[in-house]
Structure formats: C-alpha cells, structure tokens
Amino acid sequence: MMYLDILVLLVVVALIFQRLWRVLGTRPEEEPRQIKLSKEGAEKLCDLLRDEVEKRSTSQDEVKESGNVAEMSDLDITLSKIPGFNKIGFINSAKKAFQIITEAFNKADTETLKVLVDKNIFKKLAAIIKERKENEVTAETDFICFDKAEITKAIIDDKDNAFLSVEFVSEQVNVLRNKEGEVIQGDENYIQTITDVWTFTKPLDAKINSWLLVSTKK
C-alpha cells in the first residue's frame, strides 16, 4: 500500500510540473520565452496548479451522471463544452488568481503579472506601477475574505476560445502611502466591500490548461 501511495504522489507531482510548464513555457505558434517569477509568486502559482490537479474532473462527466441535459442552464451548457472543465475547481483557482494578481500589482511584481494577464491589461497595470514608483507611493491591500465568487457569463467565440466572467465580492482594506509611510488614500481602519467582474480566457484545446485575465470591471 505504501508503494501505491508513493506512485500516486509521483503522478500528481509530474502533473503539477507539466501544467506549470504549460503556463510558464511555450504557447501555440510562439517561440519559447524566458519568464522570471519572484519566489513567492512561483510558489503561489504552483499551489494554484496543484489544486487544479487534485480536483480534476469534468463537467461532461457530471452531465452524464445527471442524465438530464434539458435541466441545465445555458451557462452550464456552455461550460460543458470546455474540455476538462470543473466549475468548483475553476472558481477556487480564480479566487487564488484574484489574490495573486492583486498582491503582485501592489508589490510591483511585473514578472508574475506577465504570466497571468494579457498584454493590454499588463500595459495598464505597468503604467500605474511606474507612476507610483515615480511618486514614491506604495499600495497595500489587506484581503479579508470573499463574500461571493460566481461565474456569471460564459462565451465561446468563433475561434474556439472560451471566455468566463467571474463576479467577485470581497472584503478588503486598501491604502496608498507616501514615501514617509503616511496614508494618502484610503483608511487602514475601514473594511471595504468591493465588487469586481474579471474575465478569463483560454482556447478550448484540452492541452492548454492555463487561463489568462483579459478584462476587469468594477
């Protein structure tokens, strides 16, 4: 029994590093690229991928088990067309991505942001990071909890790319400080309830498991 446990562990580890390579390695029709991550950012990404592996199951299997497609919503029907998709696993990963991206933005960790957001969003975030550095302003977010994290919209375009919008309602404390450490925006003693709608995308190709943030709305 012990040897079986070791074998299962090795398989899980192999899957984790395989999926990490897909996120950090090559992309379809592109040359291999070198990406540097902060140690903390890499560890969090690894945790995110490990959770996806542990919860791996497909919505197609859930449909077969229910045996009643007619009762499915339009949203769930669209989700069922995404190979290997699991709603619970995706939501859990999306919540972790929300925290990782928010923290990376506040810490000016552009290398982590490059991996998780598309080029347009990265340009906007990088511009804000640059402005803060020039003005010697630092940002802090004390994340309390999620009140809600729900897929609100799912679209598959004519190029077979899936787009999922997730509504996050979270409790946070946000402040900006000047170089002297004084609060210039926000209140460190006030917990805000913030609603964000983030949209993630990936091709339907079952070999590509990484989702990319392409839109953020308040």
C-alpha positions in Angstrom: 0.0 0.0 0.0 2.9 2.3 0.8 4.3 1.9 -2.7 1.0 2.7 -4.2 0.8 5.9 -2.2 4.3 6.9 -3.4 3.3 6.2 -7.0 0.2 8.3 -6.8 2.2 11.2 -5.3 4.8 11.0 -8.1 2.0 11.1 -10.7 0.5 14.2 -9.0 3.9 15.9 -8.9 4.5 15.1 -12.5 1.1 16.6 -13.5 1.8 19.8 -11.5 5.2 20.4 -13.2 3.7 19.5 -16.6 1.0 22.1 -16.1 3.4 24.6 -14.7 5.5 24.2 -17.9 2.4 24.9 -19.9 1.8 28.2 -18.1 5.5 29.3 -18.0 6.8 27.7 -21.1 5.7 27.9 -24.7 2.4 28.9 -26.2 0.9 27.8 -29.6 2.6 29.3 -32.6 5.0 31.3 -30.5 8.7 30.9 -29.8 9.8 29.7 -26.3 10.2 32.6 -23.9 12.1 33.1 -20.7 9.9 34.2 -17.8 11.2 35.2 -14.3 9.0 34.9 -11.3 9.5 36.0 -7.8 10.0 33.0 -5.5 6.7 33.9 -3.7 4.8 34.3 -7.0 6.1 30.9 -8.3 5.1 29.1 -5.1 1.6 30.5 -5.3 1.3 29.6 -9.0 2.4 26.1 -8.1 -0.2 25.9 -5.4 -2.9 27.0 -7.8 -1.9 24.3 -10.3 -1.7 21.6 -7.7 -5.3 22.4 -6.5 -6.5 22.1 -10.1 -4.8 18.7 -10.4 -6.3 17.4 -7.1 -9.8 18.5 -8.1 -9.6 17.3 -11.7 -13.0 16.1 -13.0 -15.0 17.2 -16.0 -18.4 18.8 -16.3 -19.1 16.3 -19.1 -19.0 13.5 -16.5 -21.4 15.5 -14.3 -23.8 15.7 -17.2 -23.6 12.0 -17.9 -24.3 11.3 -14.2 -27.3 13.6 -14.1 -28.7 12.2 -17.3 -30.8 15.3 -17.9 -29.3 17.9 -20.2 -32.7 19.6 -20.5 -32.5 20.9 -16.9 -29.1 22.5 -17.5 -28.9 26.3 -17.8 -27.4 28.0 -20.9 -24.4 28.9 -18.8 -23.8 25.2 -17.7 -24.3 24.0 -21.3 -21.6 26.4 -22.5 -19.3 25.3 -19.6 -19.8 21.6 -20.6 -18.2 22.3 -23.9 -14.9 23.2 -22.3 -12.7 20.1 -22.2 -11.7 19.1 -18.7 -13.6 21.9 -17.1 -14.7 21.7 -13.5 -16.7 24.6 -12.1 -15.7 24.2 -8.4 -12.0 23.8 -9.3 -12.1 26.8 -11.7 -13.8 29.0 -9.0 -11.2 28.0 -6.4 -8.4 28.7 -8.9 -9.9 32.0 -9.9 -10.1 33.2 -6.3 -6.4 32.4 -5.8 -5.6 34.1 -9.1 -7.5 37.2 -7.9 -5.4 37.4 -4.7 -2.1 36.6 -6.5 -2.7 39.3 -9.2 -3.8 41.9 -6.7 -0.8 41.2 -4.5 1.6 41.2 -7.4 0.2 44.6 -8.6 0.6 46.1 -5.2 4.1 44.8 -4.9 5.1 45.9 -8.4 5.8 42.2 -9.3 5.5 42.7 -13.0 7.1 39.3 -13.8 4.2 37.5 -12.1 1.6 39.8 -13.8 3.0 38.9 -17.2 2.2 35.3 -16.7 -1.4 35.8 -15.5 -2.8 38.8 -17.5 -3.0 39.6 -21.2 -0.9 42.3 -22.8 -3.5 45.1 -22.7 -4.1 44.7 -19.0 -0.4 44.4 -18.3 0.3 47.7 -20.0 -2.3 49.5 -17.9 -1.1 47.9 -14.7 2.6 48.6 -15.6 1.8 52.2 -16.3 0.2 52.6 -12.8 3.1 50.8 -11.2 5.6 53.1 -13.0 3.6 56.2 -11.9 3.6 55.1 -8.2 7.3 54.4 -8.3 8.0 57.9 -9.7 5.9 59.5 -7.0 7.3 57.1 -4.3 3.8 55.8 -3.5 3.2 52.3 -2.2 0.0 50.3 -2.2 -1.3 47.9 0.5 -4.3 45.6 0.4 -5.3 43.6 3.4 -7.5 40.9 2.0 -10.1 39.7 4.5 -12.4 37.2 2.6 -14.6 36.5 -0.3 -18.3 37.1 0.2 -19.0 35.8 -3.3 -17.2 34.2 -6.3 -19.5 33.1 -9.1 -19.3 32.6 -12.9 -21.8 35.0 -14.4 -21.2 34.6 -18.1 -19.6 32.1 -20.4 -18.9 32.6 -24.2 -17.2 30.5 -26.8 -16.2 32.6 -29.8 -15.8 31.6 -33.4 -12.1 30.9 -32.9 -12.9 28.3 -30.2 -11.7 30.5 -27.3 -13.7 30.3 -24.0 -14.3 33.5 -22.1 -15.6 33.2 -18.5 -16.7 36.2 -16.4 -16.5 35.8 -12.6 -18.1 38.2 -10.1 -16.0 38.6 -7.0 -17.4 40.3 -3.9 -14.7 40.7 -1.3 -13.8 42.4 1.9 -10.6 44.4 1.7 -8.7 47.2 3.4 -6.9 49.3 0.8 -4.5 52.2 1.3 -1.8 54.2 -0.5 1.2 55.6 1.4 3.7 58.2 0.5 7.5 57.8 1.0 7.1 58.8 4.7 4.7 56.0 5.2 1.7 58.3 5.7 -1.7 57.2 4.3 -2.6 59.5 1.4 -5.6 57.5 0.2 -7.9 55.0 1.8 -8.4 54.2 5.5 -6.4 51.4 7.2 -9.2 51.0 9.7 -12.0 50.7 7.2 -13.1 47.4 5.6 -14.5 47.9 2.1 -16.9 45.6 0.3 -15.7 45.6 -3.3 -17.4 44.0 -6.3 -15.2 43.1 -9.3 -16.0 41.3 -12.5 -13.0 39.6 -14.1 -13.0 37.8 -17.4 -10.6 34.9 -18.1 -9.9 33.2 -21.4 -8.3 30.1 -22.8 -8.6 28.1 -26.0 -10.8 25.0 -26.0 -7.7 22.9 -26.7 -7.6 20.4 -23.9 -3.8 20.5 -23.8 -3.9 24.2 -22.7 -5.0 24.4 -19.1 -3.9 28.0 -18.2 -6.5 30.8 -18.1 -5.5 34.4 -18.8 -7.1 37.5 -17.3 -8.3 39.7 -20.2 -10.8 42.1 -18.5 -11.5 43.7 -15.2 -14.6 45.8 -14.2 -15.8 47.3 -11.0 
